[in-house]
Amino acid sequence: MEIGTIITPQVMVALAACDVREAKIWKRARLSVIATGKELVPPGEASITPNSIPDSLSEALLLLGRQWGAIPMASVRVDDDLSIVEAQARIAIANSDIVAVIGGASAGKRDYAKKAFRKAGTQLIWEGVSMKPGKPVWMGKSGSTFVLGLPGNPTAAITTARLFLVPLLKILGGTHKSNALCWSEIPLAEDFEYNSDRLAFLSAIFRDGKVSIEKDQRSSGQIRLLTSDGLVRVEPGSGLITEGTGVPFLAW
């Protein structure tokens, strides 16, 4: 049996039939989430809480992790306070294999995430990617625990989580990252023009063997997540991409 084989009920039957008493397996990664921002409240409370917005990401990221093999751990919301973020960072690092941090990744005066995790012993591996959306994304490591910093905007965060968190989960689970990033070349259903100098990952709809890139690609356009089937990768300065041209597509 090859390394990286997922233990399904069928695989379990085959192992037992071969009289295998036990098999060496990779443990599932433990995933914790820290959402930064004093304006965040649990979903259902924003309408009755002044100057607040619902935390739409924490549970979604834990669910994404579960779907890709993680063990969901705690999710916490913290104010934009350096000492508070640092304290929660230390707790999460001690109890997780991956910590996803939402927000606090930009250059604002109250964006404390990276600084707080550095104070908690995290070494920055890389920061900032020339991509759209998700430019502020960053990654660090503290001991054996990985820390992934995601943008505060929910659509940008879920996009970068699909591109960075999911492959990391597969690698820590003993399989290759390609098992998480299965790009397929799909013909474009209609013309699309792209002139930005950043690599783009755009929400798209898959229908009848073709993909349509959704018109509204604002990072704040969360409603399109209900209709999109995945992401289309568009190279910087592509210009006009005509109908029928094959484009890389990644299902959610």
N, C-alpha and C positions, 0 to 999 in steps of 0.2 A: 504494500500500500504506500502511495506516494506521500511525502511530507506535505502538509497543507490540506490534506483531505478533511472535509468537514464531517464530523460524527453525526450522521443522520440515523434514524431508526433502521434504514436499510444497511448502512455501514455497520451498525451495531450487531445486526443479525449475522452478517458475514464474519465479523470478528469472533462472535461466540461460536459460530459453526466451525471455525478453524481452531476452536478450543483455546482461544486467547483469553487469559484471565484478566489482564489489565493492559492498557495502552498508554503510552506517554503522550500527553496532550499539552497544547498551549493554553494558558489560563485566559479567560476573558478579561479585557481591560476594564478597569473601574473608571467611570467618567463622572466628574463633578462639574457643576456650572456655577459661576459667580456673575451676577448681573449688577453693573454699577450704575448709579444714578438715583438721586433722592426723589425724582419724579415718578419712579416706577412703583406700581402697586399691583396686587394680584388681579388677574382678569375678573371682571365683574364689579370691581370697586372704583374704577376710574370715573364712572359717571356720577358718583356720589362723593368724590374726593377732589377738592379744588387743586388746580395746577398739577395734575397727575396724568399719566398715561399707563395703559395696561402693559404689564410685562408679558409680551407675546412670544418671547424666545426661550425662556428657561426650560419649560416643560417640553417644548418642541425639540430642543437640542437633546434632551435626555431620551426622547422617543426616537430621534434619528440615530442616536448611539445604540439604543436597544435593537433597532432594526438591522444594524450592521455589526452586531455581536458584542456590544459593550454591556457591562453591568451598571445600570444607572445608580448613582449615589445621590448625594445631597445637591439641592439647588438653593442658593441664597441670594437675596437682594441686599445691596449695601449702598449707603450714601457715598457721595464723592468726598471722602475723607481719607487721607493717606494712612493714618494709623488703623482705621477700621478695615480698609481694604487689605492692608498688610496682615492683620490678625486673621482675617478669613483666608487669605492666601496660604498662610502657614498651616491652618487646619486642613484645607483642601489638598495641599501638597502631601501632607502626611497620610491621607486616607484615599489617595487616588493614583491611578496610572496616567490619566490625562485630566487636566483642568482646562475647561473652556471659559474664557473671560469675555464678557460682553461689554463693549463700550470702554471709554477711557483710553482709547488707542490713538487719538488725534493729538494735536499740539496745543490744545486749549489749556488755560490755567488750572482747570479742575479735572484734567484728564490724568488720573493718578495710577492707572493700572500697571503700566510697565515699571514705573518707579517703585510702587508698592511691592511688586513681585521681585524686583532686584533686591530690595531690602530684606525680603524673605528668603533670599539665597538663590534666586533664579538667574541663570546665565542666559543672556539673549543669544539666540542662534542666528536669526535674521529678522528684519523688520521692513515693512513697506514693500509692496509689489506693484509694478506698473500694470495694473489690471483694472477693469471696470465691470461691475462694482467691486469694492473691497480693498482699495489701495492701502488703508491703515493696518491690514492684517499683519500679525507678527507671531513668532514662535520662540520659546525658550525651554530650558530644561533645568530642573532642580533635582539633583541626584538621579533617580531613575524615572522621575515624573516629568512628563511633557506638559508644557503650558502653551495653549493656543489662544492668542488674543484676536477677537473678532470685532468688526465694526459694530457700533451701537444701532445702526439702522437695520431693522429686522430682515428686509429682503437681501441686503448686502451680506448680512451675517449668515443667513441660511445658505446663500450661494457659496460663500467662502468655506463654510462648514462642509458642504458637499464636496468641495474640491480639495480641502486640506485635512479636515477631521476624519472623514470616512477612510481615505487611504491610510492614515496613521493607525486607525483601528484595525484595518486588515493586516498591516505589517506587524503590529503588536500581537495579533491573533495568529501569527504564523504563516500567513499567506502573502502573496505579492500584491503590491499596490495596484497592479494592472487589473486585479479582480474587482477593484472599486471604480476604476476609471476606464470603463469599456466604451470608448468612443466609436461611433458608427458614422459612416459617410452617407448622408441622406440628402436627396435633392430638395432644393428650395422651392417652395410653392409659389412664391412671388418675388419680384425684384426687391432688393434691400440695399441701401447705401450706408456706408460707414466710413467716416473720415478721421476719427480720433486717433491720437498717437499711442493709445493704450490698448493692450490686448483685452478683448471684451468677451464676457460670458453672459449671453442674453437669453432671457426666458423665451421659450418657444412652445408651440403646439404641434403635436404629431398627429396627422390625419391622412388616411389613404396613401400611406407610403411616402408622404412629403412633410416637410416642416415649415411652419410659418413663424417668423420672428414677431413677437408681439409689439404693437406700436408704442405703448407706454412703457419705457424702460427706466423710469425714475426709480431710484432706490427706495423711495417712500411708497411706491405703488404695490402694497402688499396684497391687494385684492387679486392681482394677476396670478398669484401662487395657486389660487383655486382652479385656474384654467390651464396653466402651463403643465407640460409633460416632462420638461427637462431643459437643458441648456444647449445653446449653439455657441461654438467658439468662433470668434471672428478676429482675424489678424489686424494689427494696427494699420491704418491707412488703406484699407481694402478698396475703398471707393465703391462703385456700383457692382453689386453681385447680382447677376441676372437669374431669373427663374430657371430652374432645372439644374443649376450648378450644385454640385455636391458640397455639403458643409458638415463639419464634425458635430455630432449630436450626442449628448450624454443624458440618459434618463435620470430623473430624480432618484 
